[in-house]
C-alpha cells in the first residue's frame, strides 16, 4: 500500500498518522489483524484484479505472490 497519501496511513495510539503502516493494517497503535506473511500474501492476492486494473500491470497470481514474498520482508512488520 503506497503511503504517499496521508489518508491511506494507519493511526498511532495518539491519533497521529503512522509513517510505517496503512489504515488496513494498523489502527489506534495496533495491527488490525495478526497474521503470518503467507496469510498476508493470500489476502493481497484477493485484490489482484483490482490492483491490475488500477495500475495497468498484468501478472498471474503466482507472479504476484512471488513478488510479495520478495517485498514483504523489507517492510518493518516483517523484517527478521
N, CA, C and O atoms as a MOPAC input file, in Angstrom:
PM7 MOZYME 1SCF
protein

 N      0.85600 1    -1.17800 1     0.00000 1
 C      0.00000 1     0.00000 1     0.00000 1
 C      0.89800 1     1.23500 1     0.00000 1
 O      1.67300 1     1.43900 1     0.93400 1
 N      0.79800 1     2.04100 1    -1.01800 1
 C      1.59100 1     3.28200 1    -1.02700 1
 C      1.12200 1     4.21400 1     0.09000 1
 O     -0.07800 1     4.36100 1     0.31900 1
 N      2.06400 1     4.83500 1     0.77500 1
 C      1.72400 1     5.71600 1     1.89200 1
 C      1.94700 1     7.18400 1     1.56500 1
 O      2.06400 1     8.01000 1     2.47000 1
 N      2.00500 1     7.51300 1     0.28600 1
 C      2.17300 1     8.92200 1    -0.09200 1
 C      0.95100 1     9.74200 1     0.29100 1
 O      1.07500 1    10.91400 1     0.64500 1
 N     -0.21700 1     9.13900 1     0.22500 1
 C     -1.47300 1     9.80000 1     0.56500 1
 C     -1.69600 1     9.64700 1     2.06800 1
 O     -1.86900 1     8.52800 1     2.55000 1
 N     -1.69400 1    10.72500 1     2.79700 1
 C     -1.82700 1    10.69800 1     4.24800 1
 C     -3.08800 1     9.96900 1     4.70100 1
 O     -3.09500 1     9.35200 1     5.76600 1
 N     -4.14100 1    10.03200 1     3.91300 1
 C     -5.39300 1     9.38500 1     4.28500 1
 C     -5.30700 1     7.86400 1     4.22600 1
 O     -6.17300 1     7.18100 1     4.77300 1
 N     -4.28700 1     7.32200 1     3.57600 1
 C     -4.10400 1     5.87200 1     3.49400 1
 C     -3.26200 1     5.34200 1     4.65300 1
 O     -3.11900 1     4.13000 1     4.81100 1
 N     -2.70800 1     6.23600 1     5.45700 1
 C     -1.86100 1     5.82700 1     6.57400 1
 C     -2.70900 1     5.39900 1     7.76400 1
 O     -3.77400 1     5.96000 1     8.02200 1
 N     -2.21500 1     4.39000 1     8.48600 1
 C     -2.85900 1     3.97400 1     9.71400 1
 C     -2.66200 1     5.01300 1    10.80200 1
 O     -2.03000 1     6.04500 1    10.57800 1
 N     -3.20200 1     4.74000 1    11.97700 1
 C     -3.09800 1     5.69900 1    13.07300 1
 C     -2.35800 1     5.09600 1    14.26500 1
 O     -2.49600 1     3.91500 1    14.58100 1
 N     -1.57500 1     5.94400 1    14.90800 1
 C     -0.89100 1     5.57200 1    16.14500 1
 C     -1.86400 1     5.71200 1    17.31400 1
 O     -2.97200 1     6.22100 1    17.14700 1
 N     -1.44900 1     5.26000 1    18.49400 1
 C     -2.33800 1     5.30200 1    19.65900 1
 C     -2.73900 1     6.72800 1    20.04600 1
 O     -3.77400 1     6.92800 1    20.68200 1
 N     -1.92800 1     7.71600 1    19.66800 1
 C     -2.27100 1     9.10900 1    19.97200 1
 C     -3.10400 1     9.77400 1    18.87000 1
 O     -3.40000 1    10.96600 1    18.94200 1
 N     -3.47800 1     8.99000 1    17.84700 1
 C     -4.29700 1     9.51500 1    16.76000 1
 C     -3.50600 1    10.06400 1    15.59900 1
 O     -4.08300 1    10.34500 1    14.54800 1
 N     -2.19500 1    10.22800 1    15.74900 1
 C     -1.36900 1    10.71000 1    14.63600 1
 C     -1.25200 1     9.62600 1    13.57400 1
 O     -1.48300 1     8.44700 1    13.84100 1
 N     -0.88900 1    10.04300 1    12.36800 1
 C     -0.74700 1     9.09800 1    11.26400 1
 C      0.56400 1     8.33100 1    11.37200 1
 O      1.60300 1     8.89400 1    11.71900 1
 N      0.50100 1     7.05300 1    11.07300 1
 C      1.68300 1     6.20000 1    11.08400 1
 C      2.46500 1     6.38900 1     9.79700 1
 O      1.87700 1     6.43800 1     8.71700 1
 N      3.76300 1     6.49300 1     9.89600 1
 C      4.60800 1     6.56900 1     8.71100 1
 C      5.00400 1     5.20300 1     8.20100 1
 O      5.65100 1     5.08400 1     7.16100 1
 N      4.61100 1     4.15200 1     8.94400 1
 C      5.05000 1     2.80500 1     8.61100 1
 C      3.95200 1     1.88600 1     8.08700 1
 O      4.24300 1     0.93600 1     7.36100 1
 N      2.69200 1     2.15300 1     8.44300 1
 C      1.63200 1     1.19400 1     8.15300 1
 C      0.39600 1     1.86100 1     7.55400 1
 O      0.09600 1     3.02000 1     7.83900 1
 N     -0.30500 1     1.11200 1     6.72900 1
 C     -1.53300 1     1.63200 1     6.10800 1
 C     -2.72200 1     1.45800 1     7.04900 1
 O     -2.63800 1     0.75800 1     8.05800 1
 N     -3.81300 1     2.10100 1     6.70300 1
 C     -5.01100 1     2.06900 1     7.52900 1
 C     -5.64300 1     0.69100 1     7.60700 1
 O     -6.36900 1     0.39700 1     8.55600 1
 N     -5.37800 1    -0.15700 1     6.62500 1
 C     -5.94100 1    -1.50600 1     6.65200 1
 C     -5.18000 1    -2.41300 1     7.62500 1
 O     -5.73400 1    -3.39500 1     8.11900 1
 N     -3.92400 1    -2.08800 1     7.89900 1
 C     -3.07100 1    -2.92500 1     8.75200 1
 C     -2.92100 1    -2.40200 1    10.16800 1
 O     -2.63300 1    -3.17400 1    11.08300 1
 N     -3.11300 1    -1.10300 1    10.36500 1
 C     -2.73700 1    -0.50200 1    11.64200 1
 C     -3.74400 1     0.57200 1    12.03300 1
 O     -4.01700 1     1.48600 1    11.25400 1
 N     -4.29500 1     0.46300 1    13.23500 1
 C     -5.25100 1     1.46000 1    13.72800 1
 C     -5.10200 1     1.58800 1    15.24000 1
 O     -4.98900 1     0.58900 1    15.95000 1
 N     -5.10300 1     2.81700 1    15.71700 1
 C     -5.02300 1     3.08900 1    17.15000 1
 C     -3.79500 1     2.44900 1    17.80300 1
 O     -3.85000 1     2.00700 1    18.95000 1
 N     -2.67500 1     2.40600 1    17.05000 1
 C     -1.42700 1     1.91500 1    17.61000 1
 C     -1.24800 1     0.41300 1    17.62100 1
 O     -0.32500 1    -0.09300 1    18.25800 1
 N     -2.12100 1    -0.31800 1    16.92100 1
 C     -2.02000 1    -1.78700 1    16.91500 1
 C     -2.37600 1    -2.32600 1    15.53400 1
 O     -3.10700 1    -1.69500 1    14.77000 1
 N     -1.84100 1    -3.50300 1    15.23500 1
 C     -2.20600 1    -4.14700 1    13.97700 1
 C     -3.67200 1    -4.53900 1    14.02100 1
 O     -4.17000 1    -4.98800 1    15.05400 1
 N     -4.35500 1    -4.37300 1    12.91100 1
 C     -5.77500 1    -4.69600 1    12.85700 1
 C     -6.00900 1    -6.20000 1    12.85700 1
 O     -7.05400 1    -6.66600 1    13.31100 1
 N     -5.03600 1    -6.96600 1    12.34700 1
 C     -5.12200 1    -8.42900 1    12.32900 1
 C     -3.72900 1    -8.99900 1    12.53900 1
 O     -2.75200 1    -8.50700 1    11.97500 1
 N     -3.65100 1   -10.02300 1    13.34200 1
 C     -2.39900 1   -10.76600 1    13.45800 1
 C     -2.42900 1   -11.84200 1    12.37700 1
 O     -3.38300 1   -12.61300 1    12.28200 1
 N     -1.38100 1   -11.88500 1    11.56800 1
 C     -1.32800 1   -12.88700 1    10.50800 1
 C      0.11700 1   -13.14700 1    10.12400 1
 O      1.00900 1   -12.33100 1    10.35300 1
 N      0.31100 1   -14.30800 1     9.53600 1
 C      1.62900 1   -14.64700 1     9.03200 1
 C      1.85200 1   -13.93900 1     7.70100 1
 O      0.92400 1   -13.38000 1     7.11600 1
 N      3.07100 1   -13.97100 1     7.24200 1
 C      3.36700 1   -13.36900 1     5.94800 1
 C      2.59900 1   -14.08600 1     4.82900 1
 O      2.09100 1   -13.43900 1     3.91400 1
 N      2.51700 1   -15.40300 1     4.90000 1
 C      1.77400 1   -16.14700 1     3.87500 1
 C      0.29400 1   -15.79200 1     3.89700 1
 O     -0.34200 1   -15.73400 1     2.84500 1
 N     -0.25800 1   -15.55600 1     5.07600 1
 C     -1.65200 1   -15.11900 1     5.16400 1
 C     -1.81300 1   -13.72700 1     4.55600 1
 O     -2.81800 1   -13.44800 1     3.90300 1
 N     -0.83200 1   -12.85700 1     4.76700 1
 C     -0.86700 1   -11.51400 1     4.16800 1
 C     -0.80200 1   -11.61000 1     2.65100 1
 O     -1.48900 1   -10.86600 1     1.95100 1
 N      0.01000 1   -12.51100 1     2.14700 1
 C      0.10400 1   -12.70700 1     0.69000 1
 C     -1.24400 1   -13.16300 1     0.14800 1
 O     -1.72600 1   -12.62500 1    -0.84900 1
 N     -1.85100 1   -14.14300 1     0.79200 1
 C     -3.16600 1   -14.63900 1     0.34900 1
 C     -4.21400 1   -13.53700 1     0.37000 1
 O     -5.03400 1   -13.43600 1    -0.54300 1
 N     -4.18900 1   -12.71900 1     1.40200 1
 C     -5.12900 1   -11.60000 1     1.49300 1
 C     -4.92600 1   -10.63500 1     0.33200 1
 O     -5.89400 1   -10.20900 1    -0.29900 1
 N     -3.67900 1   -10.28900 1     0.04700 1
 C     -3.38900 1    -9.35100 1    -1.03600 1
 C     -3.76200 1    -9.91100 1    -2.40300 1
 O     -4.21300 1    -9.16300 1    -3.27100 1
 N     -3.58500 1   -11.19400 1    -2.60600 1
 C     -3.90900 1   -11.82300 1    -3.88900 1
 C     -5.40100 1   -11.67200 1    -4.19500 1
 O     -5.79100 1   -11.61300 1    -5.36100 1
 N     -6.22800 1   -11.60900 1    -3.16400 1
 C     -7.67300 1   -11.43300 1    -3.37600 1
 C     -7.99300 1   -10.13600 1    -4.12000 1
 O     -9.03700 1   -10.02400 1    -4.76200 1
 N     -7.09000 1    -9.15900 1    -4.03000 1
 C     -7.31100 1    -7.85200 1    -4.65600 1
 C     -6.46800 1    -7.65900 1    -5.91600 1
 O     -6.33100 1    -6.53800 1    -6.40600 1
 N     -5.90700 1    -8.74100 1    -6.43700 1
 C     -5.01100 1    -8.64500 1    -7.58900 1
 C     -5.70700 1    -8.05900 1    -8.81300 1
 O     -5.14500 1    -7.18200 1    -9.46900 1
 N     -6.89600 1    -8.51300 1    -9.13400 1
 C     -7.60000 1    -7.99200 1   -10.31700 1
 C     -7.82200 1    -6.48600 1   -10.21000 1
 O     -7.59700 1    -5.75200 1   -11.17200 1
 N     -8.25800 1    -6.03300 1    -9.05500 1
 C     -8.48400 1    -4.59400 1    -8.82900 1
 C     -7.17100 1    -3.82400 1    -8.97900 1
 O     -7.13600 1    -2.76600 1    -9.60700 1
 N     -6.08900 1    -4.35700 1    -8.39800 1
 C     -4.78400 1    -3.70700 1    -8.48600 1
 C     -4.30900 1    -3.64500 1    -9.93400 1
 O     -3.80900 1    -2.61000 1   -10.37300 1
 N     -4.45900 1    -4.74200 1   -10.68500 1
 C     -4.01400 1    -4.75400 1   -12.08000 1
 C     -4.80400 1    -3.74300 1   -12.90700 1
 O     -4.24500 1    -3.07200 1   -13.77500 1
 N     -6.08100 1    -3.63800 1   -12.64200 1
 C     -6.90800 1    -2.66700 1   -13.37300 1
 C     -6.46600 1    -1.23700 1   -13.08200 1
 O     -6.42300 1    -0.40400 1   -13.98800 1
 N     -6.14000 1    -0.94900 1   -11.83100 1
 C     -5.76900 1     0.42600 1   -11.47900 1
 C     -4.36400 1     0.79400 1   -11.93500 1
 O     -4.08100 1     1.96800 1   -12.17300 1
 N     -3.47500 1    -0.20000 1   -12.06100 1
 C     -2.09300 1     0.09600 1   -12.43700 1
 C     -1.77400 1    -0.19900 1   -13.89400 1
 O     -0.80400 1     0.33100 1   -14.43700 1
 N     -2.58100 1    -1.03900 1   -14.52900 1
 C     -2.28600 1    -1.45500 1   -15.89900 1
 C     -1.24300 1    -2.55100 1   -15.98400 1
 O     -0.87700 1    -2.98000 1   -17.07900 1
 N     -0.76100 1    -3.00700 1   -14.83700 1
 C      0.22700 1    -4.09000 1   -14.78800 1
 C     -0.51700 1    -5.41800 1   -14.79500 1
 O     -1.51100 1    -5.58300 1   -14.08800 1
 N     -0.03900 1    -6.35300 1   -15.58600 1
 C     -0.66000 1    -7.67500 1   -15.65500 1
 C      0.30400 1    -8.71800 1   -15.12000 1
 O      1.48600 1    -8.71600 1   -15.46400 1
 N     -0.20000 1    -9.60700 1   -14.28000 1
 C      0.60500 1   -10.71800 1   -13.77700 1
 C     -0.32000 1   -11.81200 1   -13.26800 1
 O     -1.49200 1   -11.57200 1   -12.97500 1
 N      0.22200 1   -13.00000 1   -13.16900 1
 C     -0.54200 1   -14.12100 1   -12.63100 1
 C     -0.52000 1   -14.05700 1   -11.10900 1
 O      0.27100 1   -13.32000 1   -10.52000 1
 N     -1.38600 1   -14.82800 1   -10.48600 1
 C     -1.39200 1   -14.89700 1    -9.03100 1
 C     -0.05300 1   -15.40600 1    -8.51200 1
 O      0.44100 1   -14.93900 1    -7.48500 1
 N      0.53000 1   -16.36200 1    -9.22300 1
 C      1.81700 1   -16.91300 1    -8.80700 1
 C      2.92100 1   -15.85100 1    -8.87700 1
 O      3.76300 1   -15.76800 1    -7.98300 1
 N      2.91500 1   -15.04700 1    -9.93400 1
 C      3.90200 1   -13.97100 1   -10.06900 1
 C      3.72500 1   -12.93600 1    -8.96000 1
 O      4.70300 1   -12.47000 1    -8.37500 1
 N      2.47400 1   -12.58200 1    -8.67500 1
 C      2.20300 1   -11.60200 1    -7.62700 1
 C      2.63800 1   -12.13600 1    -6.26000 1
 O      3.23600 1   -11.40800 1    -5.46700 1
 N      2.33900 1   -13.39600 1    -5.99000 1
 C      2.72500 1   -13.99300 1    -4.71300 1
 C      4.24100 1   -13.99600 1    -4.55700 1
 O      4.75000 1   -13.71500 1    -3.47200 1
 N      4.96000 1   -14.30700 1    -5.61500 1
 C      6.41800 1   -14.32100 1    -5.54600 1
 C      6.96400 1   -12.91400 1    -5.31600 1
 O      7.90600 1   -12.73400 1    -4.54400 1
 N      6.38600 1   -11.92600 1    -5.97300 1
 C      6.82600 1   -10.54200 1    -5.73900 1
 C      6.57500 1   -10.14300 1    -4.28500 1
 O      7.41100 1    -9.48200 1    -3.66800 1
 N      5.44200 1   -10.53600 1    -3.74400 1
 C      5.14800 1   -10.22700 1    -2.34000 1
 C      6.11800 1   -10.93900 1    -1.40400 1
 O      6.51700 1   -10.37100 1    -0.38800 1
 N      6.50600 1   -12.18000 1    -1.72900 1
 C      7.48400 1   -12.89600 1    -0.90300 1
 C      8.83900 1   -12.19800 1    -0.89900 1
 O      9.59900 1   -12.30500 1     0.06300 1
 N      9.13200 1   -11.48800 1    -1.97400 1
 C     10.37500 1   -10.72800 1    -2.03300 1
 C     10.23900 1    -9.37500 1    -1.33700 1
 O     11.18000 1    -8.90400 1    -0.69800 1
 N      9.07000 1    -8.75400 1    -1.46200 1
 C      8.87000 1    -7.39800 1    -0.95800 1
 C      8.52900 1    -7.32800 1     0.53500 1
 O      9.10300 1    -6.51700 1     1.26300 1
 N      7.61100 1    -8.16300 1     0.98900 1
 C      7.14200 1    -8.04700 1     2.37400 1
 C      8.25800 1    -8.11900 1     3.41100 1
 O      8.19400 1    -7.38600 1     4.39800 1
 N      9.27500 1    -8.96000 1     3.24200 1
 C     10.33600 1    -8.98800 1     4.25600 1
 C     11.11100 1    -7.67000 1     4.38500 1
 O     11.84900 1    -7.48800 1     5.35300 1
 N     10.95600 1    -6.76000 1     3.43400 1
 C     11.63900 1    -5.46800 1     3.52600 1
 C     10.85300 1    -4.46600 1     4.37800 1
 O     11.38400 1    -3.42000 1     4.75200 1
 N      9.62200 1    -4.77400 1     4.67600 1
 C      8.76800 1    -3.87400 1     5.46900 1
 C      9.02000 1    -4.08100 1     6.96600 1
 O      9.38300 1    -5.17400 1     7.39900 1
 N      8.82700 1    -3.04500 1     7.72500 1
 C      9.11000 1    -3.06000 1     9.16300 1
 C      8.40000 1    -4.21800 1     9.86700 1
 O      8.99900 1    -4.88700 1    10.70900 1
 N      7.16200 1    -4.45500 1     9.54100 1
 C      6.39600 1    -5.51400 1    10.20200 1
 C      7.01600 1    -6.88200 1    10.00400 1
 O      6.93400 1    -7.73000 1    10.89200 1
 N      7.62500 1    -7.11100 1     8.87200 1
 C      8.08800 1    -8.45200 1     8.52700 1
 C      9.60900 1    -8.61100 1     8.59100 1
 O     10.11700 1    -9.70300 1     8.33300 1
 N     10.33100 1    -7.57200 1     8.92100 1
 C     11.79000 1    -7.70000 1     8.98700 1
 C     12.19600 1    -8.72000 1    10.04400 1
 O     11.66600 1    -8.74800 1    11.15400 1
 N     13.12900 1    -9.53100 1     9.66700 1
 C     13.63600 1   -10.54900 1    10.61300 1
 C     14.89500 1   -10.06800 1    11.28000 1
 O     15.46800 1   -10.78000 1    12.10400 1

